[in-house]
Amino acid sequence: MGIKQIAVISMVGMLLTIIGCGGNGTGVKNQQAKTEADSLIRDAYLNNQYGRLEMLADSLRNAGDISDMKSSYWLGYANDKLMRKRLAEFFWNMGIAAFNPEEDQEDTELYAEMASRLAGLKCTLGAYEEALKVARAAVTQLQQMGCDTTSNYTNLIIYIGYCQSRFGLNRSTAAETLEEAYQQHLGFIRKQASSDAYRLAIIGLTNICYNYSDLCDFDNLLFWANRYDSLVTCYDKTGLAAANYTDKQHGRSCVFRAKALEGLGKKGEADKAFAEFEKTHYSQTADGAILAADYQMFAKKWKDAAESWSYLDEFRKEFSADYSLENIQLTFLKKYESNLMAGRKDSAMATAMDILAHLDSTINASNRTDAIEQETVRKKEAEMTAEKERLEEQQWWTRLAGMAVLIIALIIYIFIHNRMSARLKKAHEALKVAYDQLEETTAVKERMESELRIARNIQMSMVPSVFPNVKGLDMYASMTPAKEVGGDLYNYLLLDNKLYFCVGDVSGKGVPASLFMAQATRLFLTLAKQGMSPAEICTRMNDALSGDDNETSMFVTFWLGLVDLTTGHLTFCNAGHNPPVIGGGEEHGTLLDMIPNPPIGIMPGMEYINEEVETIKGRPLFIYTDGLNEAENKENEQFGDDRLLEILRHLRFSSAQQIIESLGVEVEAHRNGAEPNDDLTMMCLNIT
């Protein structure tokens, strides 16, 4: 008898032992344990005990009372609620990867739920390509299994439409996808009008409305907001719904409808829709106030928005929201803007100082949190591997004890098995080292890209994207960082019939330049609000940004103007910045003559000087940073001042936006594929 035959005999003996160990009593006991486990998990879920839910999902899996799939789902859910997004993503990815299409129906439903939640999480983080990949893979899998008639499948379809609209595909493609999903939800409700069917459909409609709200597609937003409210009304009439739930959903639909109507220019109808929201109990909650603030800011009802943002501390306490980069971007900056525009200078200043006080520590905390999450993931992988090996070893020795009759065959089998295990372990360890290195490199890159993307969004939110709608004034500006974040800035402040406006360029690039840019922007707005002259503002800014406090020796070139919109009289101060181009005259455009002053932040105690132009009425003024005239192509040839003047002299002025967009096209054509070598900021205004 050969070694292979003996090994086969030993394997047969083991299988017989395993079969012999089973029994009806054990099966009943296991079923009871699983029922109790499900009851414990559901209790923690219903009571929002996410820490306990995480502990239960882990310990019950180790005890064998719930499956790996179910454990992965609840671990992801608990960590998502605890704002540990990276851990939630890890567990849901692990559960999806472990899915076996041949398992029972419960695992299939968990797979669909995990895929839907993972796609939603990635959409929230702005990773639309990854979200689309997850949703499409799950939809294909469920279609192949014939499981494409569930609400989770339908919500996956909604996420596909959501991502399609973000990628700039034609509107009809995304609209058809979303309409298909909505009709499927209605079909589920007609088939069985349960609370779960209604709630899953409402979740889908909420995601659709948020999507079109973010895209400012007001026609579609109004269409879906009306559907949203109709579905909530139908659910309320069934008697299955909790009053506070339908009140909240009705309030949300009213805010979506108000924003859509405001965007379509139907202000009176928008006010009525928002008044309907204010009748709900939800409007009196912190959550409702924050939602209302979004519409009030959009409608430029700054005092109302500032009042709504006063609930921010209560909202943060209720939802355990910390000073994360996401929260600074989504809440604190909006609170600052609302108070500033409402004229609440003290509140705006307090919010700005709060942001500045926490920004540095928040970035560091974000890095630490990511590191902790990564370490937790590693430990969890190690624990699961160790547990799996422990269980395998325990099962091995238990079965070995029942096979005394085959001891000789087992010795031979163990010898062969150990040799193979050693080789496999060595190969596994080598593969794991390579995998860990790749995973670490990928994780660091993704974390850096995510942080820089958030920092860019924060920076771009600090420069205005909406310009004064004043008769006789045409104004537009744009800023394009060379990296994810940059050091250029522009801003304006309108006080009665006088307009302050500025353009600046901070030394260096990246995050340090963006932080210095934030300080300069804050100082400009604060000082301009006090009605100071351009020279006074530059002098005060220089005092604040230079000297011992400027340990990094950073500085900013700055051009600041103050124009009387009635007379066109311009007072300006130049702090080491490029000369603007002023239109008109015999040459149809020249560089503005200016006194050469040093940039802000270099010389403490510097007194800056005002300069004047009698009137710039009918003479467009174009201000820019050196990312324009010093833009280089692949041959290191610069765009240059002469080329700039030549283009502006022959470019017919139709609007400030047209001038800036035309120059942007010219710069891109000059670069001819070369990477930008500096941030590019342009501002143009014309007074008639």
C-alpha positions as CSV (number, residue, x, y, z in Angstrom):
1,M,0.0,0.0,0.0
2,G,1.5,3.4,-1.0
3,I,1.6,6.7,0.9
4,K,-1.2,8.2,-1.1
5,Q,-3.5,5.2,-0.4
6,I,-2.7,5.5,3.4
7,A,-3.4,9.2,3.3
8,V,-6.8,8.6,1.6
9,I,-7.7,5.9,4.3
10,S,-6.8,8.4,7.0
11,M,-9.0,11.1,5.4
12,V,-11.9,8.7,5.1
13,G,-11.5,7.8,8.8
14,M,-11.5,11.4,9.7
15,L,-14.7,12.0,7.7
16,L,-16.4,9.1,9.4
17,T,-15.4,10.5,12.8
18,I,-16.8,13.9,11.8
19,I,-20.1,12.3,10.7
20,G,-20.3,10.2,13.8
21,C,-19.9,13.3,16.0
22,G,-23.0,14.9,14.6
23,G,-26.5,14.5,16.1
24,N,-30.0,16.0,16.4
25,G,-29.3,17.3,19.9
26,T,-26.3,19.4,18.7
27,G,-28.3,20.8,15.8
28,V,-31.2,21.9,18.0
29,K,-28.7,23.5,20.5
30,N,-26.9,25.3,17.7
31,Q,-30.2,26.7,16.3
32,Q,-31.2,28.0,19.8
33,A,-27.8,29.7,20.1
34,K,-28.2,31.4,16.7
35,T,-31.7,32.6,17.6
36,E,-30.4,34.1,20.9
37,A,-27.5,35.7,19.1
38,D,-29.8,37.3,16.5
39,S,-32.0,38.6,19.4
40,L,-29.0,40.2,21.2
41,I,-27.8,41.9,18.0
42,R,-31.3,43.2,17.1
43,D,-31.7,44.6,20.6
44,A,-28.4,46.5,20.4
45,Y,-29.3,47.7,16.9
46,L,-32.8,49.0,17.9
47,N,-31.3,50.8,20.9
48,N,-28.5,52.5,18.9
49,Q,-25.9,50.8,21.1
50,Y,-23.2,50.7,18.4
51,G,-20.2,49.9,20.7
52,R,-22.1,47.0,22.1
53,L,-23.2,45.9,18.6
54,E,-19.5,45.9,17.5
55,M,-18.6,43.7,20.5
56,L,-21.5,41.3,20.0
57,A,-20.7,40.9,16.2
58,D,-17.1,40.0,17.0
59,S,-17.7,37.7,20.0
60,L,-20.7,35.8,18.6
61,R,-18.7,35.1,15.4
62,N,-15.9,33.7,17.5
63,A,-18.4,31.5,19.3
64,G,-19.8,30.3,16.0
65,D,-23.3,31.6,16.8
66,I,-23.4,33.9,13.7
67,S,-21.8,33.5,10.3
68,D,-18.7,35.4,9.0
69,M,-21.0,37.3,6.6
70,K,-23.4,38.5,9.3
71,S,-20.5,39.4,11.6
72,S,-18.8,41.5,8.8
73,Y,-22.1,43.3,8.0
74,W,-22.8,44.3,11.7
75,L,-19.1,45.2,12.3
76,G,-19.3,47.5,9.3
77,Y,-22.6,49.0,10.3
78,A,-21.4,49.7,13.9
79,N,-18.2,51.3,12.8
80,D,-20.0,53.4,10.2
81,K,-22.3,54.8,12.9
82,L,-19.2,55.4,15.1
83,M,-17.8,57.5,12.3
84,R,-15.0,55.0,11.6
85,K,-15.5,55.1,7.9
86,R,-12.3,53.2,6.9
87,L,-13.1,50.3,9.3
88,A,-16.7,50.2,8.0
89,E,-15.3,50.0,4.5
90,F,-12.9,47.2,5.5
91,F,-15.5,45.0,7.1
92,W,-18.0,45.4,4.3
93,N,-15.3,44.7,1.7
94,M,-14.3,41.6,3.7
95,G,-18.0,40.4,3.9
96,I,-18.5,41.0,0.1
97,A,-15.3,39.1,-0.7
98,A,-16.4,36.2,1.5
99,F,-19.8,35.9,-0.2
100,N,-20.5,32.5,-1.7
101,P,-23.5,32.6,-4.2
102,E,-24.3,29.0,-3.2
103,E,-25.0,29.9,0.4
104,D,-28.5,30.3,1.9
105,Q,-30.9,33.2,1.2
106,E,-30.0,35.1,4.3
107,D,-26.3,35.5,3.2
108,T,-27.6,36.7,-0.2
109,E,-29.7,39.4,1.4
110,L,-26.7,40.4,3.6
111,Y,-24.5,40.6,0.5
112,A,-27.0,43.0,-1.2
113,E,-27.3,45.1,2.0
114,M,-23.5,45.3,2.4
115,A,-23.0,46.3,-1.2
116,S,-25.7,49.0,-1.0
117,R,-24.2,50.4,2.2
118,L,-20.7,50.3,0.8
119,A,-21.7,52.1,-2.4
120,G,-23.5,54.7,-0.3
121,L,-20.4,55.2,1.9
122,K,-18.1,55.7,-1.1
123,C,-20.6,58.2,-2.6
124,T,-20.5,60.1,0.7
125,L,-16.7,60.2,0.5
126,G,-16.8,61.4,-3.1
127,A,-15.3,58.2,-4.5
128,Y,-17.9,57.9,-7.3
129,E,-15.8,55.6,-9.5
130,E,-15.4,53.1,-6.6
131,A,-19.0,53.4,-5.7
132,L,-20.1,52.7,-9.3
133,K,-17.8,49.6,-9.4
134,V,-19.2,48.2,-6.2
135,A,-22.8,48.8,-7.3
136,R,-22.4,47.4,-10.8
137,A,-20.6,44.3,-9.6
138,A,-23.4,43.6,-7.0
139,V,-26.2,44.2,-9.5
140,T,-24.6,41.8,-12.0
141,Q,-24.1,39.2,-9.3
142,L,-27.7,39.5,-8.1
143,Q,-29.1,39.4,-11.6
144,Q,-27.1,36.1,-12.3
145,M,-28.6,34.6,-9.1
146,G,-32.2,35.8,-10.0
147,C,-32.2,37.9,-6.9
148,D,-33.0,41.2,-8.7
149,T,-36.4,41.8,-7.1
150,T,-35.4,43.2,-3.7
151,S,-35.3,46.8,-2.3
152,N,-31.5,46.6,-1.8
153,Y,-31.0,45.6,-5.4
154,T,-33.2,48.6,-6.4
155,N,-31.1,51.0,-4.2
156,L,-28.0,49.7,-5.9
157,I,-29.6,50.8,-9.2
158,I,-30.1,54.2,-7.6
159,Y,-26.5,54.5,-6.7
160,I,-25.6,53.7,-10.3
161,G,-27.8,56.5,-11.5
162,Y,-26.3,58.8,-8.8
163,C,-22.8,58.1,-10.0
164,Q,-23.7,58.4,-13.7
165,S,-25.0,62.0,-13.1
166,R,-21.7,62.8,-11.3
167,F,-19.6,61.7,-14.3
168,G,-21.3,64.2,-16.6
169,L,-23.1,61.6,-18.7
170,N,-26.1,62.8,-20.6
171,R,-29.0,63.6,-18.3
172,S,-31.3,61.0,-19.9
173,T,-29.0,58.1,-19.0
174,A,-29.0,58.9,-15.3
175,A,-32.7,59.8,-15.4
176,E,-33.7,56.5,-17.0
177,T,-31.7,54.5,-14.4
178,L,-33.3,56.4,-11.5
179,E,-36.8,56.1,-13.0
180,E,-36.3,52.3,-13.4
181,A,-35.3,52.0,-9.7
182,Y,-38.3,54.1,-8.5
183,Q,-40.8,52.0,-10.5
184,Q,-39.3,48.9,-8.9
185,H,-39.7,50.3,-5.4
186,L,-43.4,51.1,-6.3
187,G,-43.8,47.5,-7.5
188,F,-42.5,46.2,-4.1
189,I,-44.9,48.4,-2.3
190,R,-47.9,47.3,-4.4
191,K,-46.9,43.7,-3.8
192,Q,-46.6,44.1,0.0
193,A,-47.2,47.5,1.6
194,S,-44.9,46.9,4.5
195,S,-42.9,49.4,6.6
196,D,-39.7,48.0,5.2
197,A,-40.8,48.5,1.6
198,Y,-41.8,52.1,2.2
199,R,-38.7,53.0,4.2
200,L,-36.3,51.5,1.7
201,A,-38.1,53.4,-1.1
202,I,-37.9,56.6,0.9
203,I,-34.2,56.1,1.5
204,G,-33.8,55.8,-2.3
205,L,-35.7,59.0,-2.9
206,T,-33.7,60.8,-0.3
207,N,-30.5,59.9,-2.0
208,I,-31.9,61.0,-5.4
209,C,-32.9,64.4,-4.0
210,Y,-29.6,65.0,-2.3
211,N,-27.9,64.1,-5.5
212,Y,-29.8,66.7,-7.6
213,S,-29.6,69.2,-4.8
214,D,-25.8,68.9,-4.8
215,L,-25.8,69.2,-8.6
216,C,-28.1,72.2,-8.5
217,D,-30.3,70.5,-11.1
218,F,-33.5,72.2,-9.9
219,D,-35.9,70.8,-12.5
220,N,-35.1,67.3,-11.5
221,L,-34.9,68.2,-7.8
222,L,-38.4,69.6,-7.9
223,F,-39.7,66.5,-9.7
224,W,-38.3,64.1,-7.2
225,A,-39.0,66.2,-4.2
226,N,-42.7,66.1,-5.1
227,R,-42.5,62.3,-5.6
228,Y,-40.8,62.1,-2.2
229,D,-43.5,63.9,-0.4
230,S,-46.3,61.9,-2.1
231,L,-44.7,58.7,-1.1
232,V,-44.3,59.9,2.5
233,T,-48.0,60.9,2.5
234,C,-49.1,57.5,1.2
235,Y,-47.0,55.8,3.9
236,D,-48.5,57.9,6.6
237,K,-52.0,57.0,5.5
238,T,-51.3,53.2,5.9
239,G,-51.2,53.6,9.7
240,L,-47.9,51.6,9.7
241,A,-45.6,54.7,10.1
242,A,-44.4,56.3,13.3
243,A,-45.6,59.9,13.5
244,N,-42.1,61.3,14.1
245,Y,-40.7,59.4,11.1
246,T,-43.2,60.8,8.6
247,D,-43.0,64.3,10.1
248,K,-39.2,64.2,9.6
249,Q,-39.5,62.9,6.0
250,H,-42.2,65.5,5.1
251,G,-40.0,68.2,6.5
252,R,-37.1,67.1,4.4
253,S,-39.2,67.0,1.2
254,C,-40.4,70.6,1.9
255,V,-36.8,71.8,2.2
256,F,-35.8,70.1,-1.1
257,R,-38.9,71.6,-2.8
258,A,-38.1,75.1,-1.4
259,K,-34.5,74.9,-2.7
260,A,-35.7,73.7,-6.2
261,L,-38.3,76.5,-6.4
262,E,-35.7,79.1,-5.3
263,G,-33.3,77.9,-7.9
264,L,-36.0,78.1,-10.6
265,G,-36.7,81.7,-9.6
266,K,-40.1,81.0,-8.0
267,K,-39.4,82.8,-4.8
268,G,-43.0,83.1,-3.6
269,E,-43.6,79.3,-4.0
270,A,-40.3,78.6,-2.4
271,D,-41.3,80.7,0.7
272,K,-44.6,78.7,0.9
273,A,-42.7,75.4,0.7
274,F,-40.3,76.5,3.5
275,A,-43.2,77.7,5.6
276,E,-44.7,74.2,5.3
277,F,-41.4,72.8,6.6
278,E,-41.5,75.2,9.6
279,K,-44.9,73.7,10.6
280,T,-43.3,70.3,11.3
281,H,-41.9,69.2,14.6
282,Y,-38.7,68.2,12.8
283,S,-38.0,71.9,12.1
284,Q,-37.6,72.5,15.8
285,T,-34.8,69.9,16.1
286,A,-31.1,70.5,15.7
287,D,-31.1,68.1,12.7
288,G,-33.9,70.1,11.1
289,A,-32.3,73.4,11.8
290,I,-29.0,72.4,10.0
291,L,-31.0,71.1,7.0
292,A,-32.9,74.4,6.9
293,A,-29.7,76.4,7.0
294,D,-28.6,74.9,3.7
295,Y,-31.8,76.3,2.0
296,Q,-31.5,79.6,3.8
297,M,-27.9,80.1,2.6
298,F,-28.9,79.2,-0.9
299,A,-31.8,81.7,-0.8
300,K,-29.4,84.3,0.8
301,K,-31.5,84.6,3.9
302,W,-28.4,85.1,5.9
303,K,-29.9,86.2,9.2
304,D,-32.2,83.1,9.2
305,A,-29.3,80.9,8.2
306,A,-27.1,82.3,11.0
307,E,-29.9,81.6,13.5
308,S,-30.2,78.0,12.2
309,W,-26.5,77.5,12.5
310,S,-26.7,78.5,16.2
311,Y,-28.0,74.9,16.7
312,L,-24.6,73.5,15.5
313,D,-23.3,72.7,19.0
314,E,-26.5,70.9,19.9
315,F,-26.4,69.0,16.5
316,R,-22.7,68.0,17.1
317,K,-23.5,66.8,20.6
318,E,-26.5,64.8,19.4
319,F,-24.6,63.1,16.5
320,S,-21.2,62.9,18.3
321,A,-19.7,65.0,15.5
322,D,-16.1,66.0,16.2
323,Y,-13.7,68.6,14.6
324,S,-13.0,66.5,11.5
325,L,-12.0,68.0,8.2
326,E,-15.4,66.9,6.8
327,N,-17.3,68.6,9.6
328,I,-15.2,71.8,9.2
329,Q,-16.0,71.9,5.5
330,L,-19.7,70.9,5.8
331,T,-20.7,72.9,8.9
332,F,-18.2,75.3,10.5
333,L,-17.3,77.1,7.2
334,K,-21.0,77.5,6.4
335,K,-21.7,78.8,9.9
336,Y,-18.9,81.4,9.4
337,E,-20.2,82.5,6.0
338,S,-23.8,82.8,7.3
339,N,-22.8,85.0,10.2
340,L,-20.5,87.1,8.1
341,M,-23.1,87.7,5.4
342,A,-25.7,88.4,8.1
343,G,-23.5,91.2,9.6
344,R,-22.9,89.3,12.8
345,K,-19.2,90.2,12.9
346,D,-18.5,88.9,16.4
347,S,-20.1,85.5,15.7
348,A,-18.3,85.2,12.3
349,M,-15.0,86.1,13.9
350,A,-15.6,83.6,16.7
351,T,-16.3,80.8,14.2
352,A,-13.3,81.7,12.1
353,M,-11.0,81.7,15.1
354,D,-12.6,78.3,16.1
355,I,-11.8,76.9,12.7
356,L,-8.2,78.3,12.7
357,A,-7.7,77.0,16.3
358,H,-8.7,73.5,15.4
359,L,-7.6,73.2,11.7
360,D,-4.0,72.2,12.5
361,S,-4.9,69.7,15.2
362,T,-7.8,68.4,13.1
363,I,-5.4,67.5,10.3
364,N,-3.1,65.8,12.8
365,A,-6.0,64.0,14.4
366,S,-7.2,62.8,11.0
367,N,-3.7,61.4,10.4
368,R,-3.7,59.7,13.8
369,T,-7.2,58.4,13.3
370,D,-6.3,56.9,10.0
371,A,-3.2,55.3,11.6
372,I,-5.3,53.9,14.4
373,E,-7.9,52.5,12.0
374,Q,-5.1,50.9,9.9
375,E,-3.6,49.3,13.0
376,T,-7.0,48.1,14.1
377,V,-7.6,46.6,10.6
378,R,-4.2,44.8,10.9
379,K,-4.9,43.6,14.4
380,K,-8.3,42.4,13.3
381,E,-6.9,40.5,10.4
382,A,-4.3,38.9,12.7
383,E,-6.9,38.0,15.3
384,M,-9.2,36.4,12.7
385,T,-6.3,34.5,11.2
386,A,-5.2,33.3,14.7
387,E,-8.7,32.4,15.6
388,K,-9.2,30.4,12.4
389,E,-5.9,28.6,13.0
390,R,-6.9,27.9,16.6
391,L,-10.2,26.4,15.6
392,E,-8.6,24.4,12.9
393,E,-6.1,23.0,15.4
394,Q,-8.8,22.3,18.0
395,Q,-10.9,20.4,15.4
396,W,-7.8,18.5,14.3
397,W,-6.9,17.2,17.7
398,T,-10.5,16.3,18.6
399,R,-10.9,14.2,15.5
400,L,-7.4,12.7,15.9
401,A,-8.5,11.4,19.3
402,G,-11.2,9.2,17.7
403,M,-8.9,7.6,15.2
404,A,-6.6,5.5,17.3
405,V,-7.3,2.5,15.0
406,L,-5.6,4.3,12.2
407,I,-2.7,5.6,14.2
408,I,0.0,4.4,11.8
409,A,-1.8,5.8,8.8
410,L,-2.3,9.1,10.6
411,I,1.4,9.3,11.5
412,I,2.2,9.0,7.8
413,Y,-0.5,11.5,6.9
414,I,0.7,14.0,9.6
415,F,4.3,13.7,8.3
416,I,3.1,14.4,4.7
417,H,0.7,17.1,5.9
418,N,3.4,18.9,8.0
419,R,5.8,18.9,5.1
420,M,3.2,20.4,2.8
421,S,2.1,22.9,5.5
422,A,5.6,24.1,6.0
423,R,6.0,24.8,2.3
424,L,2.6,26.5,2.2
425,K,3.3,28.5,5.3
426,K,6.6,29.7,3.9
427,A,4.9,30.6,0.6
428,H,2.0,32.2,2.5
429,E,4.4,34.3,4.7
430,A,6.2,35.5,1.6
431,L,2.9,36.4,-0.1
432,K,1.6,38.1,3.1
433,V,4.8,40.3,3.3
434,A,4.3,41.4,-0.3
435,Y,0.6,41.9,0.2
436,D,1.1,44.0,3.4
437,Q,3.7,46.2,1.6
438,L,1.3,46.8,-1.2
439,E,-1.6,47.4,1.1
440,E,0.4,49.9,3.2
441,T,1.5,51.8,0.1
442,T,-2.0,51.9,-1.3
443,A,-3.6,52.9,2.0
444,V,-1.1,55.8,2.5
445,K,-1.7,57.0,-1.0
446,E,-5.5,56.9,-0.6
447,R,-5.4,58.6,2.8
448,M,-3.2,61.4,1.4
449,E,-5.4,61.9,-1.7
450,S,-8.5,61.9,0.6
451,E,-7.0,64.5,2.9
452,L,-5.8,66.7,0.1
453,R,-9.2,66.5,-1.6
454,I,-10.9,67.7,1.6
455,A,-8.3,70.4,2.1
456,R,-8.9,71.6,-1.5
457,N,-12.7,71.7,-0.9
458,I,-12.2,73.7,2.3
459,Q,-9.8,76.2,0.5
460,M,-12.2,76.6,-2.5
461,S,-15.1,77.3,-0.2
462,M,-13.1,80.2,1.3
463,V,-13.1,82.1,-2.0
464,P,-16.4,83.4,-3.4
465,S,-18.1,81.6,-6.3
466,V,-21.0,84.1,-6.5
467,F,-20.4,87.7,-7.4
468,P,-22.3,91.0,-6.7
469,N,-25.5,91.4,-8.7
470,V,-25.3,95.2,-8.9
471,K,-26.4,97.4,-11.8
472,G,-23.5,98.7,-13.7
473,L,-21.0,96.2,-12.3
474,D,-19.8,93.1,-14.1
475,M,-17.4,91.0,-12.0
476,Y,-16.0,87.5,-12.2
477,A,-12.9,85.6,-10.8
478,S,-11.5,82.1,-10.8
479,M,-8.7,80.2,-9.0
480,T,-7.0,77.1,-10.2
481,P,-4.4,75.6,-7.8
482,A,-1.3,73.9,-9.4
483,K,-1.5,71.2,-6.7
484,E,-4.5,69.8,-4.8
485,V,-4.3,73.0,-2.6
486,G,-2.5,76.3,-3.3
487,G,-1.6,79.7,-2.0
488,D,-3.5,82.0,-4.4
489,L,-6.5,84.0,-3.1
490,Y,-9.1,86.5,-4.2
491,N,-12.1,88.0,-2.4
492,Y,-14.4,91.0,-2.3
493,L,-16.6,92.9,0.1
494,L,-19.5,95.2,-1.0
495,L,-20.4,98.0,1.4
496,D,-23.2,100.2,0.0
497,N,-21.9,101.6,-3.3
498,K,-18.3,100.8,-2.6
499,L,-16.5,97.6,-3.6
500,Y,-13.4,96.2,-2.0
501,F,-11.6,93.6,-4.1
502,C,-8.3,91.8,-3.9
503,V,-6.0,89.2,-5.5
504,G,-3.0,87.6,-3.7
505,D,-0.2,85.1,-4.2
506,V,1.3,83.4,-1.2
507,S,4.9,82.2,-1.4
508,G,5.2,78.4,-1.9
509,K,2.5,75.9,-2.7
510,G,0.5,73.1,-1.0
511,V,-0.9,73.0,2.5
512,P,1.4,75.6,4.2
513,A,0.6,78.1,1.5
514,S,-3.2,77.4,1.9
515,L,-3.1,78.0,5.6
516,F,-1.3,81.3,5.2
517,M,-3.8,82.2,2.4
518,A,-6.6,81.5,4.9
519,Q,-5.1,84.0,7.4
520,A,-4.7,86.6,4.7
521,T,-8.3,86.2,3.5
522,R,-9.6,86.5,7.1
523,L,-7.6,89.6,7.8
524,F,-8.8,91.3,4.5
525,L,-12.5,90.7,5.2
526,T,-12.2,91.8,8.9
527,L,-10.3,95.1,8.1
528,A,-12.4,95.9,5.0
529,K,-15.5,95.6,7.1
530,Q,-14.2,98.5,9.2
531,G,-14.1,100.8,6.1
532,M,-10.3,101.2,6.1
533,S,-8.5,102.4,3.0
534,P,-6.5,99.9,0.9
535,A,-3.1,101.2,2.2
536,E,-4.4,100.9,5.9
537,I,-5.6,97.4,5.3
538,C,-2.2,96.3,3.7
539,T,-0.3,98.0,6.6
540,R,-2.4,96.2,9.3
541,M,-2.2,92.9,7.4
542,N,1.6,93.3,7.2
543,D,1.8,94.0,11.0
544,A,-0.2,90.8,11.7
545,L,1.6,88.5,9.3
546,S,5.3,89.6,9.7
547,G,7.8,89.6,12.5
548,D,8.4,87.0,15.1
549,D,5.0,85.3,14.5
550,N,6.0,84.5,11.0
551,E,8.4,81.6,11.8
552,T,8.2,80.1,8.3
553,S,9.1,83.5,6.7
554,M,6.2,83.2,4.3
555,F,4.8,86.3,2.5
556,V,2.0,87.2,0.1
557,T,2.0,89.6,-2.9
558,F,-1.2,91.5,-2.7
559,W,-3.2,93.9,-4.9
560,L,-6.1,95.6,-3.2
561,G,-8.6,98.0,-4.7
562,L,-11.5,100.1,-3.5
563,V,-13.8,101.5,-6.2
564,D,-16.8,103.8,-5.9
565,L,-19.5,102.2,-8.1
566,T,-21.2,105.5,-8.7
567,T,-18.2,107.6,-9.9
568,G,-15.8,104.8,-10.9
569,H,-13.0,106.4,-8.7
570,L,-10.4,103.8,-7.8
571,T,-8.1,103.8,-4.8
572,F,-5.6,100.9,-4.7
573,C,-2.5,99.6,-3.0
574,N,0.0,97.3,-4.5
575,A,2.1,95.0,-2.2
576,G,4.7,93.5,-4.6
577,H,2.0,92.1,-7.0
578,N,1.9,91.9,-10.8
579,P,0.6,95.1,-12.3
580,P,-3.1,94.8,-13.5
581,V,-4.1,95.5,-17.1
582,I,-6.5,98.4,-17.5
583,G,-8.5,98.7,-20.7
584,G,-9.3,101.7,-22.9
585,G,-6.8,104.4,-23.9
586,E,-5.1,104.8,-27.2
587,E,-3.4,101.4,-26.9
588,H,-6.7,99.7,-25.9
589,G,-5.1,98.2,-22.7
590,T,-1.9,98.9,-20.8
591,L,-0.2,97.7,-17.6
592,L,-1.2,99.9,-14.7
593,D,1.6,102.2,-13.4
594,M,2.2,101.5,-9.7
595,I,4.6,102.3,-6.8
596,P,6.8,99.2,-6.1
597,N,6.0,98.1,-2.5
598,P,7.4,95.0,-0.8
599,P,5.0,92.0,-0.3
600,I,3.1,91.6,2.9
601,G,4.9,89.6,5.6
602,I,8.5,90.5,4.8
603,M,9.2,93.9,6.5
604,P,7.6,94.6,9.9
605,G,6.5,98.2,10.4
606,M,6.1,98.9,6.7
607,E,3.7,101.8,5.9
608,Y,1.9,101.2,2.6
609,I,0.7,104.0,0.3
610,N,-2.6,104.6,-1.5
611,E,-2.7,105.3,-5.3
612,E,-5.6,106.5,-7.3
613,V,-7.2,106.4,-10.8
614,E,-9.8,109.2,-11.4
615,T,-12.3,106.8,-12.9
616,I,-12.3,103.3,-14.4
617,K,-15.8,103.5,-15.8
618,G,-15.8,101.8,-19.2
619,R,-12.3,100.6,-18.7
620,P,-12.2,96.9,-17.8
621,L,-9.7,96.0,-15.1
622,F,-7.9,92.7,-15.2
623,I,-5.9,91.4,-12.2
624,Y,-4.0,88.1,-12.1
625,T,-1.2,86.1,-10.4
626,D,2.1,85.1,-12.0
627,G,0.6,81.6,-12.7
628,L,-0.7,83.4,-15.9
629,N,2.3,85.4,-17.3
630,E,4.8,82.8,-16.1
631,A,3.0,79.7,-17.4
632,E,5.4,77.5,-19.2
633,N,5.1,75.0,-22.1
634,K,7.2,71.9,-22.5
635,E,10.1,74.0,-24.0
636,N,10.1,76.2,-20.8
637,E,8.8,79.2,-22.8
638,Q,6.7,81.6,-20.6
639,F,3.3,83.0,-21.6
640,G,4.7,86.5,-20.9
641,D,3.2,90.0,-20.4
642,D,3.5,90.9,-24.1
643,R,1.3,87.9,-25.1
644,L,-1.2,88.8,-22.4
645,L,-1.5,92.4,-23.6
646,E,-1.8,91.3,-27.2
647,I,-4.6,89.0,-26.4
648,L,-6.5,91.5,-24.3
649,R,-6.2,94.3,-26.8
650,H,-7.7,92.1,-29.6
651,L,-10.3,90.4,-27.4
652,R,-13.8,91.9,-27.8
653,F,-15.2,92.5,-24.3
654,S,-18.6,90.9,-23.8
655,S,-18.4,90.0,-20.1
656,A,-15.9,89.6,-17.3
657,Q,-16.5,85.8,-17.3
658,Q,-15.8,85.6,-21.0
659,I,-12.5,87.4,-20.6
660,I,-11.3,85.0,-17.9
661,E,-12.5,81.9,-19.6
662,S,-10.9,83.0,-22.9
663,L,-7.5,83.6,-21.2
664,G,-7.8,80.2,-19.5
665,V,-8.2,78.6,-22.9
666,E,-5.2,80.5,-24.2
667,V,-3.0,79.4,-21.2
668,E,-3.9,75.8,-21.7
669,A,-3.1,76.1,-25.4
670,H,0.2,77.6,-24.6
671,R,1.1,74.9,-22.1
672,N,0.3,72.2,-24.7
673,G,0.1,69.4,-22.2
674,A,2.8,70.7,-19.8
675,E,1.9,70.5,-16.1
676,P,1.0,73.8,-14.4
677,N,4.1,75.3,-12.6
678,D,2.1,77.7,-10.4
679,D,-1.4,78.5,-9.1
680,L,-3.4,80.6,-11.5
681,T,-5.9,83.2,-10.3
682,M,-7.7,85.8,-12.5
683,M,-10.2,88.6,-11.7
684,C,-11.9,91.0,-14.1
685,L,-14.4,93.8,-13.4
686,N,-16.0,96.4,-15.5
687,I,-18.1,99.4,-14.4
688,T,-20.5,101.1,-16.8
